[in-house]
Amino acid sequence: MMLKQFDKVSTREKIAIRAEREIVSGSYVNLGIGMPTKVANYIQADKKVILQSENGLLGIGRFPDKHEVDPDLINAGKETVTAVTGAAYFSSAESFAMIRGEHLDLAILGGMEVSESGDLANWMIPGKMIKGMGGAMDIVHGAKKIVIIMDHLTRHGEPKILKECQLPLTGKNVVDRIITDRAVIDVTKDGFVLQETAQGWTIDEVKESTGAKLHVSKQLIEEAF
Amino acid sequence: MKEIYQTFTEAIEKMEDGATIMVGGFGLVGIPENLILALVESNVKHLTVVSNNCGVDDWGLGLLLKNHQIDRMIGSYVGENKAFERQVLSGELKVELVPQGTLSERIRAGGAGIPGFYTPAGVGTPLAEGKEIRSFEGKDYLLETALKSDFSLIRAAIGDKHGNLQYAKTAQNFNPMMAAAGKVTIAEVEQVVETGRIDPAYIHTPGIYVDGIIEGKQEKRIERLTVQQED
């Protein structure tokens, strides 16, 4: 296989920009910690979106200017933020009631592995210090649609999209869609379905780098992002 | 009407070795800073601590860890603390990791007279081992049980002499549920005001859950200062 080199930063940016297209105007969305948080930077100005932060904020705003930093106002990644006009603050119990009660339209989360039945592993690697799952195990059961964004392969070049997850699960049968640097793949009752390939990747290359059977959608869009 | 403490030492003097305590906060936001410092000073040992996180190495609950006062920690994310890892690996510290929503609901249940509840969080994961699974309308749920504490140490922005509390922004987090789940609840507030000064319609935690309050100046350390990039 031809060796391709992509700049890591631009790859992440590419995933974030593609993930932004999952966000429908008028929806309530939870963005996971890390790369998913950055999707917020790409939300188009004409979309009206309310971002939820599981530490008790509905309506996350932009990062503050230096003079408006409020130490009592953070997102779930513990970064200082602002709140939008029309935001609401509430307790953690209220926040997760809102999450488990399926009031959020979409959650975009990071992933380590996804299986063809939609199992997600993203919280622990056996043998490594376990830091905790935070809110991930609740969120995967809450939002109406769960989109996982991640690199297509591990740092060691192994597939992360698998027939069965090898790592301990975060949730079983929870993922709807995966967006990687190479493709957009849906989890369906018939298994993985390739919906889009990214620029620079052929269908065969995506299939080769996926650790499970990959059906190709009749509506496949090539070089979609 | 409520005990208004003058010193933090006095506020926690009934706490004994082996107590189960709940400590409010998410990261370092909304933690009862001075009550934690007084706990370090008191040197009470063998604590079971229920808190979403465990502070950082030199602030918040990290100070209790450093002083080897915690035997068992129940939380959802403990990754900001190096002493934590060392003590877990050496076997000194036992950890129970709980999904954040399950943690907040277990505490809420504890204060609300509900012994247990079913939640989808954790089904099919290592957390489900040994737990009752029950199916409702074709979907599986785990039985989780309530959490209560001997002492809940919480933080609010404003408190009146009836113990009514109001929180600031995202400093609310786990504090209201912990207030209700404590056999004894001590609220550290940024400002004690005369009763009647807080509009009853805007009280977050009604005074019935609070046993004592104390005013304390907060440092409010910021874990991740993130600001707009200047162009």
Interface residues (C-beta under 8 A of the other chain):
Chain A: S53 E54 N55 G56 L57 R62 F63 P64 D65 K66 V69 D70 P71 D72 L73 I74 G77 K78 E79 T80 V81 A83 Y89 F90 S91 S92 A93 S95 F96 A97 I99 R100 D119 M129 I130 K131 G132 M133 G134 G135 A136 M137 D138 I139 H141 G142 P168 L169 T170 G171 K172 N173
Chain B: F26 G27 L28 V29 G30 N52 G75 S76 Y77 V78 G79 E85 V88 L89 V95 L97 P99 Q100 G101 T102 L103 S104 E105 I107 R108 T119 P120 A121 G122 V123 G124 T125 P126 L127 A157 Y167 A168 K169 T170 A171 Q172 N173 F174 N175 P176 M177 H204 K220 R221 I222 E223 R224 L225 T226 V227 Q228
